[in-house]
Amino acid sequence: MGGSSHVEYVGASSVRSDVVCTLCDRTRRTDELLSALDASESAVYDALSDLETRGVIVETPDGWRLSGIGRLVADTLARQHATDALLAAEPEYWESHDASVVPEPFRCRLPELGEYEVLRAAERDLRGLVPWVVEKVEAVESCDIVSPVYHREYQEAMPDNEDSRLLVSEPVVDDVLLTMEDGPYTRVYEETDVRVTTVSFALGVSERWTILTVPTYDGRWPSAKVYAESASAVEWGRDLFEHVWTASTPLETYLERQ
């Protein structure tokens, strides 16, 4: 059986993988596995014997169950399959966009976006997806936004209430807002909390959706955006926002330092 890892060993065989995945939810008898799996009887028996020898599954009076090793292997394979599904849905997008700007723990959790779509602006549309984002933001009562670039339309559309938060990058404050002829802010938020940080991705999160924007490898800020509405996508977006929010600087404190 060689010295391959447990994950590599199970993943190298579709039958072994299917056995492990089928045992994820509960203990099953041999006859149940034979009925559930699309494999020959001999292949299933061989897989059961091999997996037991490797300590991945255990035979009990009630049937076969995963061992502690088997549970961890199953979890790892599930994450791999979810990542494959994420990439397969939009391979050209992930090939050309730099996901490394997203903190590593949240890159690992990207499959939590579930079903998503990549929205792309028409090549000759000078406003890109700005109107679409504005429409989404204006349709919700509150949201959390991370903005590394400045759009006046976004600033005007941002909800002003205690349940909304805005996180802007330092260049937005230094190079744009502080140099605007009509003052640092065309709109002053009365309730929305604003902070400053260094970020290279854009993020919008509401109770309905998560919108993610990462740069392209050619250095341009892209027009394409990842949009997802699942509960797991919203939870992923909220966790990512909290991660960068806690490490950010209140706007008033940042301005005092300038």
C-alpha positions in Angstrom: 0.0 0.0 0.0 3.1 2.2 0.0 3.7 5.2 2.2 1.1 7.5 0.7 -1.0 9.6 3.1 -4.4 8.5 4.2 -6.0 11.3 2.1 -4.0 10.4 -1.0 -4.7 6.7 -0.5 -8.5 7.1 -0.2 -8.6 9.7 -2.9 -6.7 7.5 -5.4 -9.7 5.1 -5.6 -13.2 6.1 -6.5 -14.5 3.1 -4.7 -12.6 3.8 -1.5 -13.7 7.5 -1.7 -17.3 6.5 -2.2 -17.2 4.1 0.7 -15.8 6.9 3.0 -18.3 9.5 1.7 -21.2 7.0 2.2 -20.3 6.4 5.8 -20.1 10.1 6.6 -23.7 10.3 7.9 -24.0 7.0 9.7 -22.9 3.4 10.2 -23.9 1.1 7.4 -24.0 -2.7 6.9 -22.1 -4.3 4.1 -25.3 -5.1 2.2 -26.3 -1.4 2.4 -23.0 -0.3 1.0 -23.3 -2.9 -1.8 -26.7 -1.4 -2.7 -25.6 2.2 -2.4 -22.4 2.1 -4.4 -22.0 2.0 -8.1 -19.2 -0.6 -8.1 -18.9 -4.4 -8.3 -19.3 -6.5 -5.2 -15.6 -7.6 -5.3 -14.5 -3.9 -5.6 -16.5 -2.9 -2.6 -15.2 -5.8 -0.5 -11.6 -5.0 -1.5 -12.2 -1.4 -0.6 -13.6 -2.3 2.8 -10.7 -4.6 3.5 -8.1 -2.0 2.5 -9.7 0.8 4.4 -10.0 -1.2 7.5 -6.3 -2.2 7.2 -5.4 1.5 6.9 -7.5 2.3 10.0 -9.9 4.5 8.0 -13.0 2.5 8.8 -14.0 0.1 11.6 -16.4 -2.9 11.6 -18.8 -3.0 14.5 -21.8 -5.2 15.3 -24.0 -2.6 13.6 -21.9 -2.3 10.5 -19.1 -0.2 9.2 -18.3 3.3 10.5 -15.6 5.8 10.1 -12.7 5.9 12.5 -11.3 9.2 13.8 -8.8 9.1 10.9 -11.7 8.3 8.5 -13.7 11.3 9.7 -10.7 13.7 9.1 -10.1 12.1 5.7 -13.7 12.5 4.8 -13.7 16.2 5.8 -10.6 16.8 3.8 -12.0 15.1 0.7 -15.3 17.1 1.1 -13.3 20.4 1.1 -11.3 19.2 -2.0 -14.5 18.4 -3.8 -16.1 21.7 -2.8 -13.0 23.5 -4.1 -13.1 21.6 -7.4 -16.8 22.6 -7.8 -15.9 26.3 -7.0 -13.2 26.3 -9.7 -15.1 24.3 -12.3 -18.0 26.9 -12.2 -15.8 29.7 -13.4 -12.2 28.5 -14.2 -11.3 31.5 -16.4 -12.2 33.9 -13.6 -10.1 32.2 -10.9 -7.2 31.7 -13.4 -6.9 35.5 -14.1 -7.8 36.9 -10.7 -5.5 37.1 -7.6 -7.3 35.4 -4.8 -4.2 35.6 -2.6 -5.3 39.1 -1.5 -8.0 37.3 0.6 -6.6 36.2 4.0 -5.6 32.6 3.9 -8.2 31.2 6.3 -10.9 32.7 4.2 -9.4 31.5 0.9 -9.7 28.0 2.3 -13.3 28.7 3.0 -14.1 30.1 -0.5 -16.2 27.0 -1.3 -18.7 28.2 1.3 -19.9 30.6 -1.3 -21.8 27.7 -2.7 -23.6 28.5 -5.9 -22.3 31.8 -7.2 -22.1 33.8 -10.4 -19.4 36.0 -11.8 -20.8 39.3 -13.2 -18.8 41.0 -15.9 -19.4 44.5 -17.3 -19.7 45.0 -21.0 -16.4 46.0 -22.6 -17.8 49.4 -23.8 -19.8 50.2 -20.6 -17.7 52.9 -19.0 -19.6 52.8 -15.8 -19.0 49.0 -15.5 -21.0 47.3 -12.7 -21.3 50.5 -10.6 -25.0 50.9 -11.3 -25.6 47.2 -10.5 -23.8 47.5 -7.1 -25.7 50.7 -6.3 -29.0 48.9 -7.0 -28.0 46.1 -4.7 -26.9 48.4 -1.9 -30.0 50.6 -2.1 -32.3 47.6 -1.9 -31.1 46.6 1.6 -31.6 48.4 4.9 -28.0 47.8 6.1 -24.8 46.3 4.9 -21.0 46.1 5.5 -18.7 47.4 2.8 -15.0 47.1 2.2 -13.9 49.6 -0.5 -10.3 49.8 -1.7 -11.2 52.2 -4.5 -13.5 55.3 -4.6 -16.8 55.7 -6.4 -18.9 58.6 -5.5 -22.0 56.6 -6.4 -21.0 54.0 -3.8 -20.6 56.7 -1.2 -24.0 58.1 -1.9 -25.7 54.8 -1.9 -24.2 53.6 1.4 -26.9 53.2 4.1 -26.5 55.6 7.0 -27.6 53.6 10.1 -26.0 52.0 13.1 -26.3 48.5 11.5 -24.0 49.5 8.6 -20.2 49.8 8.5 -17.9 51.1 5.9 -14.2 50.1 5.7 -12.1 52.2 3.2 -8.5 51.8 2.2 -5.8 54.3 3.1 -5.4 55.5 -0.5 -9.1 56.3 -0.7 -8.6 58.7 2.2 -5.1 60.0 1.3 -5.4 60.3 -2.4 -9.0 61.0 -3.0 -11.2 62.1 -0.2 -8.7 64.5 1.4 -7.9 66.2 -1.9 -11.4 66.7 -3.2 -12.2 70.3 -3.9 -15.5 70.2 -2.1 -14.0 68.8 1.1 -13.0 65.4 2.3 -16.5 64.0 2.2 -19.4 64.9 0.0 -21.6 63.0 2.4 -21.1 62.7 6.2 -22.5 59.6 7.8 -24.3 60.3 11.1 -24.6 56.7 12.2 -22.6 54.5 9.9 -19.3 53.6 11.5 -16.3 54.3 9.1 -12.8 52.8 9.5 -9.6 52.8 7.5 -7.3 49.9 6.7 -5.0 48.5 4.0 -7.0 46.1 1.8 -6.6 44.9 -1.8 -10.1 43.4 -2.2 -13.6 44.8 -2.2 -16.4 43.2 -0.2 -20.1 43.8 0.3 -22.2 41.9 2.7 -25.9 42.1 3.6 -28.4 39.7 5.0 -29.2 38.8 1.3 -25.9 38.6 -0.5 -22.1 38.7 -0.5 -20.2 40.5 -3.3 -16.4 39.9 -3.6 -14.0 41.7 -5.9 -10.3 40.7 -6.2 -7.7 42.3 -8.5 -6.5 40.7 -11.7 -2.9 39.5 -12.1 -2.2 42.3 -14.7 -2.5 44.9 -12.0 -5.8 46.3 -13.1 -8.8 46.8 -10.9 -11.3 44.4 -12.4 -14.9 44.9 -13.5 -15.9 41.3 -12.7 -17.5 40.5 -9.3 -18.3 37.3 -7.6 -21.9 37.3 -6.3 -23.6 34.8 -4.0 -26.8 34.7 -2.1 -26.6 31.5 0.0 -26.7 31.6 3.8 -23.2 30.1 3.9 -21.9 32.8 1.5 -23.3 35.5 3.8 -21.8 33.9 6.8 -18.4 33.7 5.0 -18.7 37.4 4.0 -19.6 38.5 7.5 -16.7 36.5 9.0 -14.2 38.0 6.5 -15.5 41.5 7.2 -15.2 41.1 10.9 -11.6 39.9 10.4 -10.5 43.0 8.6 -12.7 45.3 10.7 -11.2 44.4 14.0 -7.7 45.2 12.7 -8.7 48.6 11.2 -8.4 52.2 12.5 -11.4 54.5 13.2 -11.6 57.2 10.6 -11.3 60.0 13.2 -8.1 58.5 14.7 -6.6 58.1 11.2 -7.4 61.7 10.2 -5.8 63.0 13.4 -2.5 61.4 12.4 -2.4 63.1 9.0 
